[in-house]
Amino acid sequence: MKPGRNVCVHVAQIPTQKARDGVIGLQDFRADTVRHFVGAGFVYHGEVVIDKDPQAQAIRTKSKSLLFVQLKKDAAWLRPALADYILVFRSPGDNVEAIHPDITNNDWISWARPIWYGIKESDTLNIAEARDDDDERHICPLQLGVIERCIRLWSNPGDVVLSPFAGIGSEVYVAVKQGRNGVGVELKPEYYRCAVRNVARAKASVELPLFAMQPHSGLGLDSVTATV
């Protein structure tokens, strides 16, 4: 998180429930995240909306707001599907090392759009092996294509990418695949062990050193990708 570098945070709005919250609606978690980061001194730099398939979301969540039966019964309950967001925050200060993305002008034309289309929702690392009987059910797999765009846009090859909520290691996996170094932080042992296996596979596929060992106090973090 060097001065002038970026923090990319993956968020989604949170549906409220009648039994738990007293009303069916949405909690504006996206706005809460922005307020907290700005309050901590970061600069709100931009955001991307990730397009989602409403039918796939309806099947997965069983939300009455997306169901065909509700369309026929009472459309007052209908709402659009929930998109994901990548919120981009910049660390205060000047960036001393220019970033030179390895992307074409046509790539930038596509990625500069406020909505990212063409992200395959199933393009995630396998999460089944990380689950157990005591799973807290909070795991939130992020599409590898989203992570790749963030890393390629906002870091240089050889940079250090931090994932402070590493889960099964998706961000570090992509960082290694893209010629960066990765640091992940994860509390749950099952997720940690799965992340180690995933990153080892990424290392084997590109034949690069897995990590450059450095003292904690001297670790320079160039970019952060977080899943919240």
C-alpha positions as CSV (number, residue, x, y, z in Angstrom):
1,M,0.0,0.0,0.0
2,K,2.6,2.5,-1.1
3,P,1.7,6.1,-1.6
4,G,-0.2,6.6,-4.8
5,R,-1.0,2.9,-5.3
6,N,-4.4,1.3,-5.4
7,V,-6.6,-0.9,-3.2
8,C,-9.3,-2.8,-5.0
9,V,-12.2,-4.1,-2.9
10,H,-14.8,-6.6,-4.1
11,V,-18.3,-5.9,-2.6
12,A,-22.0,-6.5,-3.2
13,Q,-25.1,-5.1,-1.7
14,I,-26.6,-7.0,1.2
15,P,-30.3,-8.1,1.0
16,T,-32.3,-7.6,4.2
17,Q,-34.8,-10.2,5.5
18,K,-38.2,-9.8,7.0
19,A,-37.4,-12.2,9.9
20,R,-34.0,-10.7,10.7
21,D,-34.3,-7.0,9.7
22,G,-38.1,-6.4,9.8
23,V,-38.2,-5.5,6.1
24,I,-37.3,-7.0,2.7
25,G,-34.9,-4.6,1.0
26,L,-31.2,-3.8,0.6
27,Q,-28.4,-2.6,2.9
28,D,-26.1,-0.2,1.0
29,F,-22.9,-2.0,1.9
30,R,-21.1,-0.5,-1.1
31,A,-21.7,3.0,0.3
32,D,-20.7,1.9,3.8
33,T,-17.4,0.6,2.4
34,V,-16.7,3.9,0.6
35,R,-17.3,5.9,3.8
36,H,-15.0,3.7,5.9
37,F,-12.1,3.9,3.4
38,V,-12.4,7.6,2.9
39,G,-12.7,8.1,6.7
40,A,-9.4,6.2,7.0
41,G,-7.6,8.6,4.6
42,F,-7.9,6.8,1.3
43,V,-9.0,8.6,-1.9
44,Y,-12.1,7.2,-3.6
45,H,-10.7,6.7,-7.1
46,G,-13.3,4.9,-9.1
47,E,-15.5,1.8,-9.4
48,V,-16.5,-1.0,-11.8
49,V,-19.9,-2.7,-11.9
50,I,-19.6,-6.5,-12.7
51,D,-22.6,-7.6,-14.8
52,K,-24.5,-10.6,-13.4
53,D,-27.0,-13.1,-14.9
54,P,-30.4,-12.4,-13.2
55,Q,-31.7,-15.9,-13.9
56,A,-28.7,-17.6,-12.4
57,Q,-29.0,-15.3,-9.4
58,A,-32.7,-16.2,-9.0
59,I,-32.0,-19.9,-9.1
60,R,-29.2,-19.6,-6.6
61,T,-30.8,-17.2,-4.1
62,K,-34.5,-17.9,-4.5
63,S,-35.1,-14.2,-4.1
64,K,-38.8,-13.4,-4.7
65,S,-37.7,-10.1,-6.2
66,L,-36.3,-12.0,-9.3
67,L,-38.8,-14.9,-9.7
68,F,-41.1,-15.3,-12.7
69,V,-44.0,-16.2,-10.3
70,Q,-43.6,-12.7,-8.7
71,L,-43.7,-11.1,-12.2
72,K,-47.2,-12.6,-12.6
73,K,-48.3,-12.1,-9.0
74,D,-47.2,-8.6,-8.0
75,A,-44.4,-6.8,-9.9
76,A,-44.1,-4.2,-7.1
77,W,-41.7,-6.6,-5.4
78,L,-39.4,-7.0,-8.5
79,R,-36.0,-5.4,-8.6
80,P,-32.9,-5.8,-10.8
81,A,-30.4,-8.5,-10.0
82,L,-27.6,-7.5,-7.6
83,A,-24.3,-6.6,-9.4
84,D,-20.9,-7.0,-7.8
85,Y,-18.6,-4.0,-7.5
86,I,-14.9,-3.4,-7.6
87,L,-14.3,-0.2,-5.5
88,V,-10.9,1.4,-6.2
89,F,-9.2,3.5,-3.5
90,R,-5.8,5.2,-3.9
91,S,-3.4,5.5,-1.0
92,P,-2.6,9.2,-0.3
93,G,0.6,10.6,-1.7
94,D,2.5,10.4,-5.0
95,N,3.3,7.2,-6.8
96,V,7.1,7.0,-7.3
97,E,7.1,4.1,-9.7
98,A,5.0,4.4,-12.9
99,I,2.8,1.4,-13.7
100,H,3.0,0.2,-17.3
101,P,0.2,-2.3,-17.9
102,D,0.8,-5.1,-20.4
103,I,-2.5,-4.5,-22.1
104,T,-3.5,-3.2,-25.6
105,N,-5.5,-0.1,-26.4
106,N,-8.4,-2.3,-27.3
107,D,-8.2,-4.0,-23.9
108,W,-8.3,-0.6,-22.2
109,I,-11.3,0.5,-24.3
110,S,-13.1,-2.6,-22.9
111,W,-11.8,-2.4,-19.3
112,A,-12.4,1.4,-19.0
113,R,-16.2,0.9,-19.3
114,P,-18.1,1.4,-16.1
115,I,-19.5,-2.1,-16.4
116,W,-17.4,-5.2,-17.0
117,Y,-19.2,-7.6,-19.3
118,G,-18.0,-11.1,-20.3
119,I,-16.9,-12.2,-16.8
120,K,-17.8,-15.9,-16.5
121,E,-19.4,-16.4,-13.1
122,S,-18.1,-20.0,-12.8
123,D,-14.5,-18.9,-13.5
124,T,-13.4,-19.4,-9.9
125,L,-11.0,-21.7,-8.1
126,N,-12.6,-24.9,-6.8
127,I,-14.0,-24.2,-3.3
128,A,-15.6,-27.6,-2.5
129,E,-12.3,-29.0,-1.0
130,A,-12.2,-26.1,1.4
131,R,-15.6,-26.8,3.0
132,D,-16.1,-28.8,6.1
133,D,-18.9,-29.7,8.5
134,D,-18.2,-26.5,10.6
135,D,-17.9,-24.2,7.6
136,E,-19.1,-20.7,8.5
137,R,-20.6,-20.4,5.0
138,H,-18.9,-17.0,4.5
139,I,-16.6,-18.0,1.6
140,C,-17.0,-15.6,-1.3
141,P,-15.2,-16.9,-4.4
142,L,-14.2,-14.1,-6.8
143,Q,-14.0,-14.7,-10.6
144,L,-10.4,-15.0,-11.7
145,G,-11.0,-12.8,-14.7
146,V,-11.9,-9.9,-12.4
147,I,-8.8,-10.4,-10.3
148,E,-6.6,-10.6,-13.5
149,R,-8.0,-7.3,-14.8
150,C,-7.3,-5.5,-11.5
151,I,-3.8,-6.9,-11.2
152,R,-2.8,-6.2,-14.8
153,L,-4.2,-2.7,-14.7
154,W,-2.8,-1.5,-11.4
155,S,0.5,-3.3,-10.8
156,N,3.8,-4.0,-12.6
157,P,5.3,-7.5,-13.0
158,G,7.4,-8.2,-9.9
159,D,5.2,-6.1,-7.6
160,V,3.8,-7.5,-4.4
161,V,0.0,-7.9,-4.3
162,L,-1.6,-8.3,-0.8
163,S,-4.8,-10.2,-0.2
164,P,-5.8,-9.4,3.4
165,F,-8.7,-11.8,3.4
166,A,-7.1,-14.5,1.3
167,G,-9.7,-17.3,1.6
168,I,-8.7,-20.1,-0.8
169,G,-6.0,-17.9,-2.3
170,S,-7.6,-16.6,-5.5
171,E,-5.8,-13.2,-5.6
172,V,-2.4,-14.6,-4.8
173,Y,-3.0,-17.4,-7.4
174,V,-3.7,-14.9,-10.1
175,A,-0.8,-12.6,-9.0
176,V,1.7,-15.5,-9.4
177,K,0.2,-16.5,-12.7
178,Q,0.7,-12.9,-13.9
179,G,4.3,-12.6,-12.8
180,R,3.8,-10.8,-9.5
181,N,4.5,-11.8,-6.0
182,G,1.7,-12.5,-3.5
183,V,1.0,-12.2,0.2
184,G,-2.2,-13.6,1.6
185,V,-3.7,-13.5,5.1
186,E,-6.2,-16.1,6.2
187,L,-7.4,-17.2,9.6
188,K,-9.3,-20.4,8.8
189,P,-7.0,-23.4,8.6
190,E,-9.0,-25.2,5.9
191,Y,-9.0,-22.2,3.6
192,Y,-5.3,-21.6,4.3
193,R,-4.4,-25.2,3.3
194,C,-6.5,-24.9,0.2
195,A,-4.8,-21.6,-0.7
196,V,-1.4,-23.2,-0.3
197,R,-2.3,-25.9,-2.8
198,N,-3.8,-23.4,-5.3
199,V,-0.8,-21.1,-5.2
200,A,1.5,-24.1,-5.6
201,R,-0.3,-25.0,-8.7
202,A,0.0,-21.5,-10.0
203,K,3.8,-21.5,-9.3
204,A,4.2,-24.8,-11.0
205,S,2.4,-23.6,-14.1
206,V,4.6,-20.5,-14.6
207,E,7.8,-21.9,-13.0
208,L,8.4,-18.7,-11.0
209,P,9.7,-18.4,-7.4
210,L,6.6,-18.5,-5.0
211,F,7.6,-15.8,-2.6
212,A,10.5,-13.5,-2.0
213,M,11.1,-13.8,1.8
214,Q,11.4,-10.4,3.4
215,P,11.3,-9.2,7.0
216,H,7.8,-8.1,8.0
217,S,8.9,-4.6,8.7
218,G,10.5,-4.2,5.3
219,L,7.6,-5.6,3.2
220,G,6.6,-3.2,0.4
221,L,3.0,-3.7,-0.7
222,D,2.3,-2.3,-4.1
223,S,-1.3,-3.2,-4.6
224,V,-4.1,-4.7,-2.6
225,T,-7.0,-6.9,-3.8
226,A,-9.6,-7.8,-1.2
227,T,-12.7,-9.8,-1.2
228,V,-15.2,-8.6,1.4
